[in-house]
Amino acid sequence: MAKIEIYTTPTCPYCHAAKSLLNEKGADYTEITVLDPELRQKMTERAHGRRTVPQIFIGETHVGGYDDMAALDRQGKLDPLLAQ
């Protein structure tokens, strides 16, 4: 499986939904909580200016947020990305 990183905050419902979808897929991921301003800045730079959470990276691909990942799943494109 591809390396998965997800930037989150503890109270974000979209973060919880994203982690739930990844768990349903049996995907292991690294969660990075961005309460620290330096971590949020790193996330923002890596996500091409996007400041909202979650921000999801699968391998070298910036998927975006939960809605983006859920759309990939509906299109049948998430599983192949996870299998890289």
Secondary structure as UniProt FT lines:
FT   STRAND          4..8
FT   TURN            10..11
FT   HELIX           13..24
FT   TURN            25..26
FT   STRAND          30..33
FT   HELIX           37..46
FT   TURN            47..49
FT   STRAND          55..58
FT   TURN            59..60
FT   STRAND          61..64
FT   HELIX           66..74
FT   TURN            75..76
FT   HELIX           78..82
//
